Amino acid sequence: MLELQDVSLLLAAKPQELVLLGDINAVFSPGELVAVVGTPGSGKSTLLKLLAGIRRPTFGKLAWTDAKGEALSPRPAIAYLPQDSQQAFFGGDFFTVAEEVQMALRLRVAGLDDASRREQAAALLEKTGLGPLADRRPDMLTASQRQRLELATELAGTPALVLCDETHGTLDPQTQGEYVQLLRHLADVESLAVVHVTHALDRLEIYDSVIVLHGGQLVFQGPPELLTHYFALSSAVELYGLLPTRRSDDWHRSWTKHGKAYRTAEGLSQIASERGETLFVENQSAAPERKPATPPRRPGAFSQCLTLLMRRWVLARRNAPALALQLALLLGLPFAVAFFATGDLMRLQELSQELTGNVVEQLKENAVFAVNASHGVGLVTGLAMAQALLLAFLASHNAAREIAGERMVFEREKLRGLGTLAYVGSKALYLLPWVLAQAAWMGWYVKSVCRLPGNLWMQIAVLALVNAALTSLCLAISSLTRAAWRSAPICLCLAALQLPLSGVALSPPEALSWVARPLGTLYWGASAYLQSMQGTRFYEVLQVVSPLTLSPVFLCFAILGSQVALGLLLTFCGCRISRLGVARQCCGI
């Protein structure tokens, strides 16, 4: 049983605090279907977010207790279906209905083998009326069927409380009635406490209790049969016309004064006698005690991480257009680098053949050699910068949409117990093979075609670090933004800014160089890449005529490694921020 005790939710606003919910007292018991009604802006969705744990009350408390009034620990699971949850599916439109429910079970229930998981998923689909549609994808379902699928995935965690916002407001009356009948079944058969926000005032008789909110204030809570009695209405559909006739605090004071009669057996008996009817709750005392289901054991962080990693690779494989683009960029960009350097490769190779004797003396004595040396060094520096710059854009493509594009799915799973560390770890493990493959293919192909001197393994390691650093920073941007259309351009700007931050083409003001230089991933990558040529005659020319001041290799690796760590830390912090409410969630994760 969940009890709200003098709960108020205030929002800081000028010139004074704004009351979103004020002095709410309510009880939600197992097996009870509760309707929440009220005019738009009355606080219905806010109440559900508070019950779900997305918002914390400013005053008062929410208490989970058993039949004896003792506190429940741990807190029972809660299913929450917000208004905008229609796109919050694990696999988008690439998983089947059955796979969606099985994925929910993988993340929320530990100790299930594949056969048990399939059986439970099939049972949940039958319970929600989706059994015959198990092999369809979500994009092949109607709006009402998609809502049933959302409900099925929410039930996978064996919740004790189901919170449904106006998820069927655009459906026809028959479909709305079928959905409410399904919620009625869950309350009766599964002994769940179900809270449903609705505007269907003509069908309140199906509910056990009705909560009426007005201006964030509780103005009625009781059996639907008594709503018309309390408000002196001939029909419940007249309620929305009556509420605006008085201030919300006036309604609340009236309910505080007279509401006790609607919450006690004596008061209900008196009201029933006044109406010449039998006691409305006479059979409730004989009803058996209903206990919420014991929440299942959650999988550990490692298991959740592997599940999410498997899910992401399945999505990558099934999303053929996105996979084709990823492979095209992986294989095609090194060709572009080598293609634009083809015209100068012969001069570079001739320069390598001329590197004999004292390089410094040759530069002083031979003007032609000096020109060729300057041109060749510029070409090699340009190749190093081009590889790093293209990897920067690949990093933006890798990570810009990775978290922001599925934010609703992640936020939903955080409420169900998904750990932030497991989620971030799965993203890092998914992106790591792409980072290594892009760097290895880029480094090997350009070195082979252009015949660049230096240690190949060191060059690949440098390119991998550059790619990893920018990928982690773009992943952080993705976690700190609410939508993919916002994160993508920011990540592209970060990649484009690498060239001026490197100090080669353009240089930042001297006063800002100490800030800009640590952020210049491109500079540290190119500096370490060029120093992979140490021990070659070409490196001697590089030291004399290169326009780029090279930093020590250990410092380059340290800066790039710190950028990777910083990006992952920011990603973790960004994922900890709740995007479903303004307050930090209170789920203990």
C-alpha positions as CSV (number, residue, x, y, z in Angstrom):
1,M,0.0,0.0,0.0
2,L,1.3,3.5,-0.9
3,E,0.2,6.4,1.2
4,L,0.7,10.1,0.6
5,Q,1.0,12.0,3.8
6,D,0.5,15.8,3.5
7,V,2.5,15.9,0.3
8,S,3.2,19.2,-1.4
9,L,5.3,20.0,-4.4
10,L,6.5,23.6,-5.0
11,L,8.4,25.1,-7.9
12,A,10.7,28.0,-7.3
13,A,9.4,30.9,-9.4
14,K,9.4,34.7,-9.2
15,P,8.1,36.5,-7.3
16,Q,6.9,33.6,-5.2
17,E,6.9,29.8,-5.2
18,L,4.4,28.1,-7.6
19,V,2.3,25.3,-6.0
20,L,2.2,22.3,-8.3
21,L,0.6,20.1,-5.7
22,G,-0.6,21.1,-2.3
23,D,-1.4,19.1,0.8
24,I,-2.3,15.8,-0.8
25,N,-3.4,12.9,1.4
26,A,-4.2,9.7,-0.5
27,V,-3.9,5.9,-0.2
28,F,-3.4,3.4,-3.0
29,S,-4.1,-0.2,-2.1
30,P,-3.5,-3.5,-4.0
31,G,-6.4,-4.5,-6.2
32,E,-7.7,-1.0,-6.5
33,L,-8.3,0.9,-9.7
34,V,-8.2,4.6,-9.1
35,A,-9.2,7.3,-11.6
36,V,-7.5,10.7,-11.5
37,V,-9.6,13.5,-13.1
38,G,-9.4,17.2,-13.3
39,T,-9.3,20.1,-15.8
40,P,-6.1,20.6,-17.8
41,G,-3.2,21.9,-15.7
42,S,-4.7,20.6,-12.4
43,G,-1.7,18.5,-11.6
44,K,-2.7,15.0,-12.8
45,S,0.5,14.2,-14.6
46,T,2.6,15.8,-11.9
47,L,0.9,13.5,-9.3
48,L,1.8,10.5,-11.4
49,K,5.4,11.7,-11.7
50,L,5.6,12.1,-7.9
51,L,4.1,8.6,-7.4
52,A,6.7,7.2,-9.9
53,G,9.6,8.8,-8.0
54,I,10.5,11.1,-10.8
55,R,9.8,14.1,-8.6
56,R,10.4,14.4,-4.9
57,P,7.8,16.1,-2.6
58,T,8.8,19.5,-1.2
59,F,6.9,18.6,2.0
60,G,5.3,15.5,3.3
61,K,6.3,11.9,2.4
62,L,5.4,8.8,0.4
63,A,5.2,5.7,2.5
64,W,5.1,2.1,1.3
65,T,3.6,-0.1,4.1
66,D,2.2,-3.6,4.4
67,A,-1.2,-4.6,5.8
68,K,0.2,-4.2,9.4
69,G,1.4,-0.6,8.7
70,E,5.1,-1.6,8.7
71,A,7.4,0.0,6.1
72,L,8.2,-2.1,3.1
73,S,11.8,-2.6,2.1
74,P,12.9,-2.6,-0.6
75,R,10.4,-0.4,-2.3
76,P,8.1,-2.4,-4.7
77,A,8.5,-1.9,-8.4
78,I,6.4,0.7,-10.2
79,A,5.2,0.7,-13.8
80,Y,4.9,4.2,-15.3
81,L,3.4,5.0,-18.7
82,P,3.7,8.7,-19.5
83,Q,1.8,10.5,-22.2
84,D,4.7,10.6,-24.6
85,S,5.9,7.0,-24.2
86,Q,4.8,5.8,-27.6
87,Q,8.4,5.7,-29.0
88,A,10.1,4.3,-25.9
89,F,10.8,0.8,-27.2
90,F,14.0,-1.1,-26.8
91,G,14.5,-1.9,-30.5
92,G,12.6,0.9,-32.1
93,D,10.9,-0.7,-35.0
94,F,13.6,-3.4,-35.5
95,F,12.5,-5.8,-32.7
96,T,9.4,-7.9,-32.7
97,V,6.7,-7.6,-30.1
98,A,7.9,-10.7,-28.3
99,E,11.5,-9.5,-28.4
100,E,10.6,-6.2,-26.8
101,V,9.0,-8.0,-23.8
102,Q,11.9,-10.5,-23.6
103,M,14.4,-7.7,-23.5
104,A,12.5,-6.1,-20.6
105,L,12.7,-9.4,-18.8
106,R,16.4,-9.6,-19.4
107,L,17.0,-6.2,-17.9
108,R,14.7,-6.5,-14.9
109,V,14.5,-10.1,-13.8
110,A,17.6,-12.2,-12.9
111,G,17.9,-16.0,-13.0
112,L,15.7,-16.7,-16.0
113,D,16.9,-19.0,-18.8
114,D,15.9,-18.5,-22.4
115,A,13.0,-20.9,-22.2
116,S,11.6,-19.3,-19.0
117,R,12.0,-15.9,-20.5
118,R,10.1,-16.8,-23.6
119,E,7.3,-18.4,-21.5
120,Q,6.9,-15.3,-19.3
121,A,7.0,-13.0,-22.4
122,A,4.2,-15.1,-24.0
123,A,2.1,-14.9,-20.8
124,L,2.5,-11.1,-20.6
125,L,1.5,-10.8,-24.3
126,E,-1.6,-13.0,-23.7
127,K,-2.5,-11.0,-20.6
128,T,-2.4,-7.7,-22.6
129,G,-4.2,-9.2,-25.7
130,L,-1.1,-9.2,-28.0
131,G,-0.5,-13.0,-28.1
132,P,-1.4,-13.3,-31.9
133,L,0.8,-10.3,-32.7
134,A,4.1,-11.6,-31.1
135,D,6.0,-11.7,-34.4
136,R,5.0,-8.3,-35.6
137,R,7.2,-5.2,-35.2
138,P,5.9,-2.1,-33.3
139,D,5.6,-0.1,-36.6
140,M,3.0,-2.6,-37.8
141,L,0.7,-2.1,-34.7
142,T,-2.1,0.3,-34.3
143,A,-2.0,3.0,-31.6
144,S,-4.0,1.0,-29.1
145,Q,-1.8,-2.1,-29.7
146,R,1.4,-0.1,-29.2
147,Q,0.0,1.1,-25.9
148,R,-0.7,-2.5,-24.9
149,L,2.9,-3.3,-25.8
150,E,4.1,-0.5,-23.6
151,L,2.0,-1.9,-20.8
152,A,3.3,-5.5,-21.4
153,T,6.9,-4.3,-21.1
154,E,6.1,-2.4,-18.0
155,L,4.6,-5.5,-16.4
156,A,7.8,-7.4,-17.0
157,G,9.2,-6.1,-13.8
158,T,6.3,-7.4,-11.6
159,P,5.2,-4.0,-10.4
160,A,3.0,-3.4,-7.4
161,L,1.8,0.0,-8.7
162,V,0.8,0.8,-12.3
163,L,0.6,4.5,-13.3
164,C,-1.1,5.3,-16.6
165,D,-1.3,8.8,-17.9
166,E,-3.7,9.8,-20.7
167,T,-2.2,7.2,-23.0
168,H,-5.3,6.6,-25.0
169,G,-6.8,10.1,-25.2
170,T,-6.9,10.1,-29.1
171,L,-8.5,6.7,-29.4
172,D,-12.2,5.9,-30.1
173,P,-14.5,5.3,-27.2
174,Q,-14.7,1.6,-27.7
175,T,-10.9,1.2,-27.7
176,Q,-10.7,3.4,-24.6
177,G,-13.2,1.2,-22.8
178,E,-11.3,-1.9,-23.7
179,Y,-8.1,-0.4,-22.3
180,V,-9.8,0.5,-19.1
181,Q,-11.2,-3.0,-18.9
182,L,-7.7,-4.4,-19.2
183,L,-6.6,-2.1,-16.3
184,R,-9.6,-3.4,-14.3
185,H,-8.5,-7.0,-15.0
186,L,-4.9,-6.2,-13.7
187,A,-6.3,-4.7,-10.5
188,D,-8.7,-7.6,-9.9
189,V,-6.7,-10.6,-11.0
190,E,-3.1,-9.5,-10.5
191,S,-3.8,-7.5,-7.2
192,L,-2.1,-4.4,-8.6
193,A,-2.8,-0.9,-7.5
194,V,-3.6,0.9,-10.8
195,V,-3.8,4.7,-11.1
196,H,-5.2,6.0,-14.3
197,V,-5.5,9.6,-15.5
198,T,-8.6,9.9,-17.6
199,H,-11.1,12.5,-18.9
200,A,-13.9,10.0,-19.5
201,L,-16.2,11.2,-16.8
202,D,-19.1,9.1,-18.2
203,R,-17.3,5.8,-17.4
204,L,-16.2,6.4,-13.8
205,E,-18.3,3.6,-12.5
206,I,-15.7,1.0,-13.5
207,Y,-13.2,2.5,-11.0
208,D,-13.0,1.7,-7.3
209,S,-12.1,5.3,-6.4
210,V,-11.9,8.7,-8.0
211,I,-9.4,11.5,-7.2
212,V,-10.4,15.0,-8.3
213,L,-7.6,17.6,-8.6
214,H,-8.2,21.3,-9.2
215,G,-5.3,23.8,-9.3
216,G,-3.0,21.2,-7.7
217,Q,-5.3,20.7,-4.8
218,L,-7.1,17.5,-3.8
219,V,-10.8,18.4,-3.9
220,F,-12.3,14.9,-3.7
221,Q,-11.4,11.2,-3.2
222,G,-13.9,8.5,-2.8
223,P,-16.1,6.0,-4.6
224,P,-17.4,7.2,-8.0
225,E,-21.0,6.7,-6.8
226,L,-20.5,9.6,-4.3
227,L,-18.9,12.1,-6.6
228,T,-22.2,13.5,-7.8
229,H,-23.5,13.5,-4.2
230,Y,-20.5,15.5,-3.0
231,F,-20.6,18.1,-5.8
232,A,-24.4,18.1,-6.0
233,L,-24.4,17.1,-9.7
234,S,-26.9,15.2,-11.7
235,S,-24.2,13.6,-13.7
236,A,-20.4,13.3,-13.4
237,V,-19.9,14.9,-16.9
238,E,-20.9,18.2,-15.4
239,L,-17.9,18.3,-13.1
240,Y,-15.5,20.2,-15.4
241,G,-18.1,23.0,-15.7
242,L,-18.5,23.3,-12.0
243,L,-14.8,23.3,-10.8
244,P,-13.8,26.7,-12.3
245,T,-16.7,28.4,-10.3
246,R,-14.6,28.4,-7.1
247,R,-11.0,28.8,-6.3
248,S,-9.0,25.7,-5.9
249,D,-8.1,26.5,-2.2
250,D,-11.8,27.0,-1.5
251,W,-12.6,23.6,-2.9
252,H,-9.7,22.1,-0.9
253,R,-10.8,23.6,2.4
254,S,-14.3,22.3,1.8
255,W,-13.0,18.8,1.1
256,T,-10.8,19.0,4.3
257,K,-13.9,19.9,6.3
258,H,-16.4,17.5,4.8
259,G,-14.3,14.8,3.2
260,K,-14.0,12.7,6.4
261,A,-17.5,11.5,5.9
262,Y,-16.6,10.0,2.5
263,R,-13.6,8.1,4.0
264,T,-15.1,6.4,7.0
265,A,-17.6,3.5,7.2
266,E,-19.9,5.6,9.5
267,G,-19.9,8.6,7.2
268,L,-20.6,6.4,4.1
269,S,-23.4,4.6,6.0
270,Q,-25.0,8.0,6.8
271,I,-24.7,9.2,3.3
272,A,-26.2,6.0,2.0
273,S,-29.1,6.2,4.4
274,E,-29.8,9.8,3.3
275,R,-30.0,8.6,-0.3
276,G,-32.1,5.6,0.7
277,E,-29.4,3.1,-0.5
278,T,-27.4,0.3,1.1
279,L,-23.9,0.8,2.3
280,F,-21.6,1.2,-0.6
281,V,-18.6,-0.6,1.0
282,E,-20.5,-3.3,2.9
283,N,-18.8,-6.1,1.0
284,Q,-15.3,-4.7,1.1
285,S,-14.8,-5.6,4.8
286,A,-15.2,-9.3,3.8
287,A,-12.8,-9.1,0.9
288,P,-9.6,-11.1,1.3
289,E,-6.4,-9.3,2.0
290,R,-4.5,-8.5,-1.2
291,K,-0.7,-8.4,-1.1
292,P,1.5,-6.9,-3.8
293,A,3.7,-9.3,-5.6
294,T,7.2,-9.7,-4.4
295,P,9.5,-7.8,-6.7
296,P,11.9,-10.1,-8.6
297,R,15.7,-10.0,-8.1
298,R,17.3,-7.5,-10.4
299,P,20.2,-8.5,-12.6
300,G,23.6,-7.2,-11.7
301,A,25.4,-4.4,-13.4
302,F,27.6,-6.7,-15.5
303,S,24.6,-8.7,-16.7
304,Q,22.7,-5.5,-17.6
305,C,25.7,-4.2,-19.5
306,L,26.0,-7.4,-21.5
307,T,22.3,-7.4,-22.3
308,L,22.4,-3.8,-23.5
309,L,25.6,-4.5,-25.5
310,M,23.9,-7.5,-27.2
311,R,20.8,-5.4,-27.9
312,R,22.9,-2.6,-29.5
313,W,24.7,-5.0,-31.9
314,V,21.4,-6.6,-32.9
315,L,20.0,-3.1,-33.7
316,A,23.2,-2.3,-35.7
317,R,22.8,-5.5,-37.7
318,R,19.1,-5.1,-38.4
319,N,19.3,-1.4,-39.3
320,A,20.7,-2.0,-42.8
321,P,20.9,1.7,-44.0
322,A,22.7,2.9,-40.9
323,L,25.1,-0.1,-41.0
324,A,25.9,0.5,-44.7
325,L,26.7,4.1,-44.0
326,Q,28.9,3.2,-41.1
327,L,30.8,0.7,-43.2
328,A,31.1,3.1,-46.2
329,L,32.6,5.7,-43.9
330,L,34.9,3.2,-42.3
331,L,36.3,1.9,-45.7
332,G,35.9,5.0,-47.8
333,L,37.6,7.9,-45.9
334,P,41.1,6.4,-46.0
335,F,40.7,6.3,-49.8
336,A,39.9,10.0,-49.8
337,V,43.0,10.8,-47.8
338,A,45.3,8.8,-50.1
339,F,43.5,10.1,-53.3
340,F,44.2,13.8,-52.5
341,A,47.8,13.0,-51.7
342,T,48.4,11.0,-54.9
343,G,49.8,14.0,-56.9
344,D,52.6,14.7,-54.4
345,L,53.5,11.1,-53.5
346,M,56.3,11.0,-56.1
347,R,57.9,14.1,-54.7
348,L,57.7,12.6,-51.2
349,Q,59.4,9.4,-52.3
350,E,62.1,11.4,-54.2
351,L,62.8,13.3,-51.0
352,S,63.2,10.1,-49.1
353,Q,65.8,8.9,-51.6
354,E,67.7,12.2,-51.2
355,L,67.9,11.9,-47.4
356,T,71.6,11.0,-47.2
357,G,74.5,12.6,-45.3
358,N,74.0,15.6,-43.1
359,V,70.5,16.8,-43.6
360,V,71.1,20.3,-42.1
361,E,74.0,20.9,-44.5
362,Q,71.9,19.8,-47.4
363,L,69.2,22.3,-46.5
364,K,71.8,25.1,-46.3
365,E,73.6,24.2,-49.5
366,N,70.9,23.0,-51.8
367,A,68.0,25.3,-52.4
368,V,66.1,22.7,-54.5
369,F,66.4,20.2,-51.7
370,A,65.2,22.8,-49.2
371,V,62.1,23.4,-51.3
372,N,61.4,19.7,-51.7
373,A,62.0,19.1,-48.0
374,S,59.6,21.8,-47.0
375,H,57.0,20.6,-49.4
376,G,57.4,17.0,-48.3
377,V,57.2,17.8,-44.6
378,G,54.1,19.8,-45.3
379,L,52.6,16.9,-47.1
380,V,53.3,14.4,-44.3
381,T,52.0,16.9,-41.7
382,G,48.9,17.4,-43.7
383,L,48.4,13.6,-44.0
384,A,48.7,13.3,-40.3
385,M,46.3,16.1,-39.7
386,A,43.9,14.9,-42.3
387,Q,43.7,11.4,-40.8
388,A,43.1,12.8,-37.3
389,L,40.5,15.3,-38.6
390,L,38.5,12.7,-40.5
391,L,38.6,10.5,-37.4
392,A,37.1,13.4,-35.5
393,F,34.2,13.5,-37.9
394,L,33.9,9.7,-37.6
395,A,33.7,10.1,-33.8
396,S,30.9,12.6,-34.2
397,H,29.0,10.2,-36.4
398,N,29.7,7.3,-34.0
399,A,28.4,8.9,-30.8
400,A,26.3,12.0,-31.5
401,R,23.0,10.2,-31.4
402,E,24.0,7.2,-29.3
403,I,22.4,8.3,-26.1
404,A,20.2,11.3,-27.1
405,G,18.5,9.2,-29.7
406,E,17.1,6.7,-27.1
407,R,16.8,8.9,-24.1
408,M,13.2,7.9,-23.4
409,V,14.1,4.2,-23.3
410,F,17.0,4.8,-20.9
411,E,15.0,7.1,-18.6
412,R,12.3,4.4,-18.4
413,E,14.8,1.7,-17.6
414,K,16.4,3.9,-14.9
415,L,13.1,3.9,-13.1
416,R,13.0,0.1,-13.3
417,G,16.5,-0.3,-11.9
418,L,18.9,0.0,-14.8
419,G,22.3,1.2,-13.4
420,T,23.9,4.2,-15.1
421,L,27.3,2.5,-15.0
422,A,26.0,-0.5,-16.8
423,Y,24.4,1.7,-19.5
424,V,27.5,3.8,-20.0
425,G,29.7,0.7,-20.0
426,S,27.6,-0.9,-22.8
427,K,27.9,2.2,-24.9
428,A,31.7,2.3,-24.4
429,L,32.0,-1.4,-25.3
430,Y,29.9,-1.0,-28.4
431,L,31.8,1.9,-29.7
432,L,35.3,0.5,-28.9
433,P,35.4,-2.0,-31.9
434,W,34.4,0.8,-34.3
435,V,37.0,3.1,-32.9
436,L,39.8,0.5,-33.2
437,A,38.6,-0.6,-36.7
438,Q,38.5,2.9,-38.0
439,A,41.9,3.8,-36.6
440,A,43.6,0.6,-37.8
441,W,42.2,0.7,-41.3
442,M,43.0,4.4,-41.7
443,G,46.5,4.1,-40.4
444,W,47.4,0.9,-42.3
445,Y,45.9,2.0,-45.7
446,V,47.4,5.5,-45.7
447,K,50.8,4.3,-44.6
448,S,50.8,1.5,-47.2
449,V,49.7,3.7,-50.1
450,C,51.6,6.8,-49.3
451,R,54.7,4.9,-48.0
452,L,55.0,7.0,-44.9
453,P,58.0,6.3,-42.7
454,G,57.6,5.5,-39.0
455,N,56.3,2.8,-36.7
456,L,52.9,1.6,-37.9
457,W,51.7,0.3,-34.5
458,M,52.5,3.6,-32.9
459,Q,50.6,5.5,-35.6
460,I,47.6,3.2,-35.2
461,A,47.7,3.6,-31.4
462,V,47.8,7.4,-31.8
463,L,44.9,7.5,-34.3
464,A,42.9,5.2,-32.0
465,L,43.4,7.5,-29.1
466,V,42.4,10.5,-31.1
467,N,39.2,8.7,-32.2
468,A,38.5,7.4,-28.7
469,A,39.0,10.9,-27.2
470,L,36.6,12.6,-29.5
471,T,34.1,9.7,-29.5
472,S,33.9,9.9,-25.7
473,L,33.5,13.7,-25.8
474,C,30.7,13.4,-28.3
475,L,29.1,10.6,-26.2
476,A,29.2,13.1,-23.3
477,I,27.5,15.7,-25.5
478,S,24.9,13.1,-26.4
479,S,24.2,12.3,-22.8
480,L,23.9,16.0,-21.8
481,T,21.3,16.9,-24.5
482,R,17.7,15.9,-24.6
483,A,17.4,15.0,-28.3
484,A,19.5,13.8,-31.2
485,W,18.7,16.8,-33.3
486,R,20.4,18.9,-30.7
487,S,23.5,16.8,-30.0
488,A,24.4,16.1,-33.7
489,P,25.3,19.7,-34.7
490,I,27.2,20.3,-31.4
491,C,29.3,17.2,-32.1
492,L,30.0,18.4,-35.6
493,C,31.1,21.8,-34.4
494,L,33.4,20.1,-31.9
495,A,35.0,18.1,-34.8
496,A,35.3,21.2,-37.0
497,L,36.9,23.2,-34.2
498,Q,39.8,20.8,-33.9
499,L,41.6,22.4,-36.9
500,P,41.8,25.9,-35.4
501,L,42.5,24.5,-31.9
502,S,45.5,22.6,-33.4
503,G,47.2,25.9,-34.2
504,V,48.3,24.8,-37.7
505,A,45.8,26.5,-40.0
506,L,44.5,29.1,-37.5
507,S,45.6,29.9,-34.1
508,P,43.6,31.0,-31.0
509,P,44.6,34.2,-29.3
510,E,47.7,33.9,-27.2
511,A,45.8,34.7,-24.0
512,L,43.5,31.7,-24.6
513,S,46.2,29.2,-25.9
514,W,46.6,27.7,-22.5
515,V,42.9,26.8,-22.5
516,A,42.6,25.9,-26.1
517,R,45.7,23.7,-26.4
518,P,44.5,21.0,-24.0
519,L,41.2,20.8,-25.9
520,G,43.0,20.4,-29.3
521,T,42.8,16.7,-29.7
522,L,43.9,17.1,-33.3
523,Y,47.2,18.8,-32.2
524,W,48.1,16.1,-29.7
525,G,47.3,13.4,-32.2
526,A,49.3,14.9,-35.0
527,S,52.2,15.7,-32.7
528,A,52.4,12.1,-31.5
529,Y,51.9,10.7,-35.0
530,L,54.8,12.6,-36.5
531,Q,57.0,11.5,-33.6
532,S,56.4,7.9,-34.6
533,M,58.9,8.7,-37.4
534,Q,61.8,9.1,-34.9
535,G,64.9,7.3,-35.9
536,T,64.3,8.0,-39.6
537,R,66.2,10.5,-41.8
538,F,62.9,12.0,-42.6
539,Y,62.3,13.0,-39.0
540,E,65.5,15.0,-39.0
541,V,64.1,17.2,-41.8
542,L,60.8,17.3,-40.0
543,Q,62.5,18.9,-36.9
544,V,64.1,21.6,-39.0
545,V,61.3,22.7,-41.4
546,S,58.1,21.6,-39.7
547,P,55.6,24.4,-38.9
548,L,54.2,22.4,-36.0
549,T,55.9,22.5,-32.6
550,L,55.9,18.9,-31.4
551,S,55.2,18.0,-27.8
552,P,56.7,15.0,-26.0
553,V,55.1,11.7,-26.8
554,F,54.3,10.9,-23.2
555,L,52.5,14.2,-22.8
556,C,50.5,13.6,-26.0
557,F,49.4,10.2,-24.8
558,A,48.6,11.6,-21.4
559,I,46.4,14.4,-22.7
560,L,44.6,12.1,-25.1
561,G,44.0,9.5,-22.4
562,S,42.7,12.2,-20.0
563,Q,40.3,13.4,-22.7
564,V,38.9,9.8,-23.0
565,A,38.5,9.7,-19.2
566,L,36.9,13.1,-19.1
567,G,34.4,12.2,-21.8
568,L,33.4,9.0,-20.1
569,L,33.0,10.8,-16.7
570,L,30.9,13.5,-18.3
571,T,28.8,10.8,-20.0
572,F,28.2,9.2,-16.7
573,C,27.2,12.5,-15.1
574,G,24.9,13.3,-18.1
575,C,23.2,10.0,-17.8
576,R,22.6,10.5,-14.1
577,I,20.5,13.6,-14.8
578,S,16.9,12.8,-15.0
579,R,15.1,13.9,-18.2
580,L,11.6,12.9,-17.1
581,G,11.4,15.5,-14.4
582,V,13.1,18.6,-12.9
583,A,14.1,16.8,-9.7
584,R,16.6,14.0,-9.3
585,Q,14.9,10.7,-9.3
586,C,14.6,8.9,-6.0
587,C,15.1,5.3,-7.2
588,G,18.4,4.7,-5.5
589,I,20.3,4.1,-8.8
